Amino acid sequence: MNFSRYEISLTLRIVLLLVSLTVAAFCLVNGKATLLIFLGIILVFQTFNLIQFLNKTNRELSQFIESVQYRDFSVQFSEKNAPISVRTLRKAFNQINGTFKQLSSEKEEQHQYLQKILEIVDTGILSYEESTGEVGWMNESLKKMLNLPYLRSVHSIEKRDDALYQAIQSLNSGENQLVIIGGKKVLLAKTTFLNENIKTQLLAFQNVNEAIEDTEAQAYQRLLRVMTHEIMNSVAPIASLADTLQTRLKQDDAHVREDLELGINTIKNRSENLLKFSDTYRSLAKVSITSFAKFYVRDLFEDIEILLESQFEQKGIEFEVIIKDFELEIEGDRVLIEQVVINLIINAIDAVKELEKPMVQLIARMGNEYHSIIEVKDNGVGMSDELMEKIFVPFFTSKKNGSGIGLSLSKQIMALHKGNITVQSTENQGSSFRLEF
């Protein structure tokens, strides 16, 4: 066992003091007064020296603890002129102080680096104490977004923008919500953490106005291309036919009446198709949730299976229903969700109809983060990557008699339920559509 010089020095002082006390007691018992007086003087000196040694050590220890407490790592304990007994102790203090100083410096550098990053990002950042609402920090992006030079308390937002304040207060940790700030769409996200045992809320304000506008513009462009294509396919033949009929009217021919009747019927049929197209578009634009409630997926699957059972039997398609969690529930509009699932199954039936051993699977399971998932799988013709990019575009269809709204309508219904619909497909191997709630 290795002892420091400080420990050895302290031990020697205590041992010498005990020896002196022992000798003094011997002199007192044997009546040696002169020697006792001399030993008494030595005892006083030793006691004073021990107290002085301990007080000095305690002062330095207290000074060291105080420097750590207040993070004053500039304090240095002199080693050069220190007694040998405390030199090792002071060296240890200086080493610890140096380590703390280095850690503090690195932490400060990381803090400044993080602050610089948060100052230059476009996302607004705000942190505040949950109990008092006192703002700890906000970056320049948020100051510009809110048009505020300074914010003392998060409660001050209520006077300037009550809707934003209510959104902040109602938002739970880990959630996000779309809000309007200064006429722009902003995605508000909240998270909670402990800062020195104080519960702190961190808010992120991400301007998504431009991204949403770009996405909407692209969607409208795709929609307009499809609509233009459909309308031109109808209007061009109608215009051409009308021109032909006008020419025939000028001719003196016994068959003019017959040609007119045929042409008018053709124009009528095509016009009716255009009206149906318009009605289809209107139904796509007006879809909305009428009832919202929890229901068991097993009940939904049972109704769908009864409804489509005859189709599977007639076409010789194997239909398999798999429910991995019998108590799985979904909260939403059951009628709309049933419509989505049936549409996906009908598409799957169409995809496998030419196969020797056609199969369609309807699966329900619990996904990550407790999300309910419904899957419709088939072993049909599959799709190319190019086709998969277009299948959710309104009015796009690869079928001869398809309307092109089934999947786009399904995507819209899932969006109304704050869910998502995705597809995985390989040509000649099959497809899998997944509904995630």
Buried (B, 14 or more C-beta within 10 A) or exposed (E): EEEBBBEEBBEEBEEBBEEBBEBBEEBBEEEBEEBBEBBBEBBEEBBEEBEEBEEBBEEBEEBBEEBBEEEEBEBEBEBEEBEEBBBBBBBBBBEBBEEBBEEEEEEEEEEEEEEEEBEEBEBBBBBBBEEEBBBEBBBEBBBEBBEEEEBEEBBBBBEEBEEBBEBBEEBEEEEBBEBEBEEBBBBBBBBEEEEEEEEBBBBBBBBEBEEBEEEEEEEEEBBEEBBEEBEEEBEEEBEEBEEEBEEBEEEEEEEBEEBEEEBEEBBEEBEEEBEEBEEBBEEBEEBEEEEEEEBBBBEBBEEBBEEBEEEBEEEEBEBEBEBEEEEBEBEBBBEBBBBBBBBBBBBBBBBBEEBEEBBBBBBBBEEEEEEBBBBBBBBBBBBEEEBBEBBBBBBBBEEEEBBBBBBBBBBBBBEBBEBEBBBBBEEEEBBBBBBBB
